[in-house]
């Protein structure tokens, strides 16, 4: 492993909010950890990780079609967002899942009334399942993403009519 790469990795860990990083390259294993102030340890919340089968890989044409269909919805969505509507957006890039497991019921459906902090979906990023919570109270008007599809950072996921 290149020593300059190792130095850059150390700087990235120091400057970021992560506390531990490990990487394996062949026989070489590197683990970088940093001490966390006691105040941050109290605030830290455990990450719930669930195993969800990875969707079949999509061809670039399928991904393009999904992006185009999402962008074609934007015209309708923009007229809906004026007024008393609120968009819940993806905070990260990953794969969108409506349910905690393939055989489980979705977290929410169109027409459900939700409150702030309600878990709406999961976005999987690098095998970590990140629960996405509502930042507003109201009624689910539209789910803007299909299950098990890739999402981008800041991409609208749900349209909520504020209560």
C-alpha positions in Angstrom: 0.0 0.0 0.0 1.3 3.5 -0.9 2.3 5.5 2.2 0.8 8.7 0.6 -2.5 6.9 0.3 -2.3 5.9 4.0 -1.5 9.5 5.0 -4.5 10.8 3.0 -6.8 8.2 4.6 -5.6 9.3 8.1 -6.4 12.9 7.2 -9.8 12.0 5.9 -10.7 10.1 9.1 -9.4 13.0 11.3 -11.5 15.6 9.4 -14.7 13.5 9.2 -17.2 12.4 11.7 -16.3 8.8 11.4 -14.4 7.2 14.3 -13.1 4.1 12.7 -12.0 3.0 9.2 -10.6 -0.3 8.1 -9.4 -1.6 4.7 -7.9 -4.8 3.4 -5.7 -5.1 0.4 -4.5 -8.7 -0.1 -2.6 -9.7 3.0 -2.4 -6.2 4.3 -5.0 -5.0 6.8 -5.1 -1.3 8.0 -7.4 0.0 10.7 -7.5 3.7 11.6 -9.4 4.8 14.7 -9.7 8.1 16.6 -10.8 8.9 20.1 -14.3 10.3 20.5 -15.0 13.0 23.1 -17.4 11.8 25.8 -20.1 14.3 24.8 -20.2 12.7 21.3 -20.3 9.2 22.7 -23.5 10.0 24.6 -25.2 11.5 21.5 -24.2 8.7 19.2 -27.0 6.3 18.3 -26.6 2.7 17.2 -27.0 1.9 13.5 -29.6 -0.7 12.8 -28.3 -3.0 10.0 -30.6 -5.5 8.3 -29.8 -7.8 5.5 -31.8 -7.1 2.4 -31.1 -9.0 -0.8 -29.5 -6.8 -3.4 -31.7 -6.1 -6.4 -30.6 -7.5 -9.7 -28.1 -5.2 -11.4 -29.6 -2.9 -13.9 -28.3 -2.0 -17.3 -27.5 1.6 -18.1 -30.6 1.7 -20.3 -32.8 0.7 -17.3 -31.2 3.3 -15.1 -31.6 5.9 -17.8 -35.3 5.0 -18.2 -35.8 5.2 -14.4 -34.1 8.6 -14.3 -36.2 9.8 -17.3 -39.5 8.6 -15.7 -38.6 10.4 -12.4 -37.7 13.6 -14.3 -41.0 13.4 -16.2 -42.9 13.3 -12.9 -41.1 16.5 -11.9 -43.5 18.7 -13.9 -46.5 17.2 -12.1 -44.7 17.3 -8.8 -43.7 20.9 -9.1 -47.3 22.0 -9.5 -48.2 19.8 -6.5 -45.4 21.2 -4.3 -46.7 24.8 -4.4 -48.8 25.5 -1.3 -49.1 23.0 1.5 -46.9 20.2 0.2 -43.5 19.1 1.4 -40.9 16.8 -0.2 -38.9 14.3 1.7 -35.5 14.0 0.0 -32.8 11.4 0.2 -29.9 12.5 2.4 -27.5 10.0 0.7 -26.9 8.1 -2.5 -28.0 4.5 -2.3 -30.8 2.0 -3.0 -34.3 2.9 -1.9 -36.3 0.2 0.0 -39.9 0.8 1.1 -39.9 -2.1 3.7 -37.4 -3.3 6.3 -37.2 -6.8 4.6 -38.4 -8.2 1.3 -41.3 -10.1 2.9 -42.3 -7.3 5.3 -45.0 -4.7 4.8 -43.9 -1.2 3.6 -43.2 1.4 6.3 -45.8 3.7 4.8 -48.5 3.8 2.0 -50.0 6.6 0.0 -52.8 8.1 2.2 -51.1 7.3 5.5 -51.0 10.1 8.1 -47.5 10.5 9.6 -45.9 12.6 12.2 -42.4 14.1 12.4 -39.8 11.3 13.0 -41.9 8.5 11.4 -39.6 6.1 9.6 -40.6 6.2 5.9 -38.1 4.0 4.1 -34.5 2.6 4.1 -31.7 3.8 1.8 -29.0 1.3 1.6 -25.5 2.7 1.1 -22.4 0.4 1.1 -24.3 -2.4 2.8 -25.6 -0.1 5.6 -29.3 0.3 6.0 -30.1 4.0 6.8 -33.7 4.6 8.1 -35.1 7.8 6.5 -37.4 9.7 8.9 -40.0 12.3 8.1 -39.1 15.9 8.9 -42.7 17.0 8.8 -46.2 15.9 9.8 -48.9 15.2 7.3 -50.4 12.8 4.8 -48.4 10.8 2.2 -49.7 12.1 -1.1 -47.2 10.4 -3.5 -44.2 8.0 -3.3 -41.9 9.3 -6.0 -39.4 6.3 -6.2 -40.0 2.7 -7.0 -38.9 0.0 -4.5 -35.3 -1.3 -4.9 -34.2 1.5 -7.3 -31.1 3.7 -7.0 -31.5 7.2 -5.6 -29.3 10.2 -5.7 -28.4 12.7 -3.0 -31.3 15.2 -2.5 -33.6 13.3 -4.8 -37.3 13.7 -3.7 -38.6 10.4 -2.3 -42.1 11.3 -0.9 -44.6 14.1 -1.3 -46.4 15.0 1.9 -49.4 17.2 2.4 -48.6 19.1 5.6 -51.1 19.1 8.4 
